[in-house]
Structures are given as C-alpha cells and as structure tokens.
Amino acid sequence: METQLDSFPVAQLTDRYNVARSNIYNRLQGLSIQPEKQGSKSVINADTLPLWMPWISILKLAVRSQTLLRRRRVRPTVNRTTGQ
C-alpha cells in the first residue's frame, strides 16, 4: 500500500536540510508558494512538491559548500581591480 503525502511541515524542512526557516520562507515566496496553517504549524501542500524540491537540493549543496569553506578558513577571492 502506498502512503499519500498531503502536506509537509516547514519545520521538518529546516531540521532535515539544516536550513534556516527564513531561507525556506524567502524561497517559497519567490516560487509564489503560500504555506498553509494546520493548527500552529505551517505546512506546504504536497501538490507544490515539484516546484520546491529542486530548490532544496541546490540549497543543501550551497550550505555544504559554505560549511567546507568555513572549516578550511577559505574566503572567496575578490578581484581587486574589478571588485568582483
């Protein structure tokens, strides 16, 4: 028997992917996804899953990259002539 997912709590996303809640809400807003309230919890409708899951994968990779840079004490280089 297959279980259907109706909604996904935002708090689980923060715990599961080690991402700040504000980042999730900002990205959901950018995707025009409005979390719904179920009691005191904010949830994301499972119908929007194809829209926001690719973003989670990208964000998870970015968080890992920043963590590695901090551990190695590497700072991104800046071109001093252009400032970029």
C-alpha positions as protocol buffer text, in pm:
chain_id: "A"
residue {
  index: 1
  type: MET
  ca { x: 0 y: 0 z: 0 }
}
residue {
  index: 2
  type: GLU
  ca { x: 133 y: 345 z: -93 }
}
residue {
  index: 3
  type: THR
  ca { x: 111 y: 636 z: 152 }
}
residue {
  index: 4
  type: GLN
  ca { x: -3 y: 970 z: 11 }
}
residue {
  index: 5
  type: LEU
  ca { x: 162 y: 1286 z: 141 }
}
residue {
  index: 6
  type: ASP
  ca { x: -90 y: 1572 z: 170 }
}
residue {
  index: 7
  type: SER
  ca { x: 137 y: 1832 z: 326 }
}
residue {
  index: 8
  type: PHE
  ca { x: 488 y: 1877 z: 457 }
}
residue {
  index: 9
  type: PRO
  ca { x: 565 y: 2083 z: 772 }
}
residue {
  index: 10
  type: VAL
  ca { x: 811 y: 2369 z: 717 }
}
residue {
  index: 11
  type: ALA
  ca { x: 981 y: 2282 z: 1049 }
}
residue {
  index: 12
  type: GLN
  ca { x: 1073 y: 1940 z: 906 }
}
residue {
  index: 13
  type: LEU
  ca { x: 1246 y: 2109 z: 616 }
}
residue {
  index: 14
  type: THR
  ca { x: 1461 y: 2316 z: 850 }
}
residue {
  index: 15
  type: ASP
  ca { x: 1557 y: 2011 z: 1054 }
}
residue {
  index: 16
  type: ARG
  ca { x: 1601 y: 1775 z: 763 }
}
residue {
  index: 17
  type: TYR
  ca { x: 1817 y: 2003 z: 548 }
}
residue {
  index: 18
  type: ASN
  ca { x: 1980 y: 2219 z: 817 }
}
residue {
  index: 19
  type: VAL
  ca { x: 1845 y: 2533 z: 654 }
}
residue {
  index: 20
  type: ALA
  ca { x: 1722 y: 2847 z: 828 }
}
residue {
  index: 21
  type: ARG
  ca { x: 1346 y: 2885 z: 829 }
}
residue {
  index: 22
  type: SER
  ca { x: 1377 y: 3236 z: 684 }
}
residue {
  index: 23
  type: ASN
  ca { x: 1560 y: 3093 z: 379 }
}
residue {
  index: 24
  type: ILE
  ca { x: 1277 y: 2850 z: 322 }
}
residue {
  index: 25
  type: TYR
  ca { x: 1009 y: 3117 z: 351 }
}
residue {
  index: 26
  type: ASN
  ca { x: 1200 y: 3354 z: 122 }
}
residue {
  index: 27
  type: ARG
  ca { x: 1235 y: 3086 z: -145 }
}
residue {
  index: 28
  type: LEU
  ca { x: 873 y: 2977 z: -114 }
}
residue {
  index: 29
  type: GLN
  ca { x: 770 y: 3339 z: -161 }
}
residue {
  index: 30
  type: GLY
  ca { x: 992 y: 3357 z: -469 }
}
residue {
  index: 31
  type: LEU
  ca { x: 816 y: 3049 z: -606 }
}
residue {
  index: 32
  type: SER
  ca { x: 475 y: 3201 z: -520 }
}
residue {
  index: 33
  type: ILE
  ca { x: 401 y: 2919 z: -278 }
}
residue {
  index: 34
  type: GLN
  ca { x: 198 y: 3017 z: 27 }
}
residue {
  index: 35
  type: PRO
  ca { x: 235 y: 2783 z: 326 }
}
residue {
  index: 36
  type: GLU
  ca { x: -93 y: 2685 z: 490 }
}
residue {
  index: 37
  type: LYS
  ca { x: -159 y: 2673 z: 863 }
}
residue {
  index: 38
  type: GLN
  ca { x: -264 y: 2346 z: 1026 }
}
residue {
  index: 39
  type: GLY
  ca { x: -316 y: 2435 z: 1386 }
}
residue {
  index: 40
  type: SER
  ca { x: 2 y: 2611 z: 1493 }
}
residue {
  index: 41
  type: LYS
  ca { x: 217 y: 2457 z: 1217 }
}
residue {
  index: 42
  type: SER
  ca { x: 297 y: 2595 z: 875 }
}
residue {
  index: 43
  type: VAL
  ca { x: 278 y: 2329 z: 608 }
}
residue {
  index: 44
  type: ILE
  ca { x: 345 y: 2317 z: 237 }
}
residue {
  index: 45
  type: ASN
  ca { x: 88 y: 2147 z: 18 }
}
residue {
  index: 46
  type: ALA
  ca { x: 230 y: 1831 z: -138 }
}
residue {
  index: 47
  type: ASP
  ca { x: 94 y: 1939 z: -478 }
}
residue {
  index: 48
  type: THR
  ca { x: 370 y: 2201 z: -488 }
}
residue {
  index: 49
  type: LEU
  ca { x: 641 y: 1940 z: -429 }
}
residue {
  index: 50
  type: PRO
  ca { x: 776 y: 1951 z: -788 }
}
residue {
  index: 51
  type: LEU
  ca { x: 825 y: 2329 z: -756 }
}
residue {
  index: 52
  type: TRP
  ca { x: 1024 y: 2346 z: -434 }
}
residue {
  index: 53
  type: MET
  ca { x: 1217 y: 2018 z: -413 }
}
residue {
  index: 54
  type: PRO
  ca { x: 1482 y: 2111 z: -674 }
}
residue {
  index: 55
  type: TRP
  ca { x: 1550 y: 2428 z: -475 }
}
residue {
  index: 56
  type: ILE
  ca { x: 1605 y: 2227 z: -156 }
}
residue {
  index: 57
  type: SER
  ca { x: 1872 y: 2019 z: -331 }
}
residue {
  index: 58
  type: ILE
  ca { x: 2051 y: 2333 z: -452 }
}
residue {
  index: 59
  type: LEU
  ca { x: 2029 y: 2498 z: -111 }
}
residue {
  index: 60
  type: LYS
  ca { x: 2161 y: 2187 z: 61 }
}
residue {
  index: 61
  type: LEU
  ca { x: 2462 y: 2187 z: -171 }
}
residue {
  index: 62
  type: ALA
  ca { x: 2524 y: 2557 z: -105 }
}
residue {
  index: 63
  type: VAL
  ca { x: 2510 y: 2505 z: 271 }
}
residue {
  index: 64
  type: ARG
  ca { x: 2760 y: 2221 z: 245 }
}
residue {
  index: 65
  type: SER
  ca { x: 2993 y: 2436 z: 34 }
}
residue {
  index: 66
  type: GLN
  ca { x: 2984 y: 2722 z: 285 }
}
residue {
  index: 67
  type: THR
  ca { x: 3047 y: 2480 z: 570 }
}
residue {
  index: 68
  type: LEU
  ca { x: 3351 y: 2337 z: 392 }
}
residue {
  index: 69
  type: LEU
  ca { x: 3486 y: 2685 z: 321 }
}
residue {
  index: 70
  type: ARG
  ca { x: 3449 y: 2784 z: 686 }
}
residue {
  index: 71
  type: ARG
  ca { x: 3618 y: 2467 z: 807 }
}
residue {
  index: 72
  type: ARG
  ca { x: 3911 y: 2528 z: 578 }
}
residue {
  index: 73
  type: ARG
  ca { x: 3907 y: 2900 z: 653 }
}
residue {
  index: 74
  type: VAL
  ca { x: 3892 y: 2978 z: 285 }
}
residue {
  index: 75
  type: ARG
  ca { x: 3734 y: 3300 z: 176 }
}
residue {
  index: 76
  type: PRO
  ca { x: 3601 y: 3355 z: -175 }
}
residue {
  index: 77
  type: THR
  ca { x: 3852 y: 3551 z: -379 }
}
residue {
  index: 78
  type: VAL
  ca { x: 3773 y: 3903 z: -493 }
}
residue {
  index: 79
  type: ASN
  ca { x: 3928 y: 4055 z: -800 }
}
residue {
  index: 80
  type: ARG
  ca { x: 4081 y: 4374 z: -660 }
}
residue {
  index: 81
  type: THR
  ca { x: 4079 y: 4552 z: -994 }
}
residue {
  index: 82
  type: THR
  ca { x: 3708 y: 4498 z: -1066 }
}
residue {
  index: 83
  type: GLY
  ca { x: 3582 y: 4444 z: -712 }
}
residue {
  index: 84
  type: GLN
  ca { x: 3408 y: 4124 z: -815 }
}
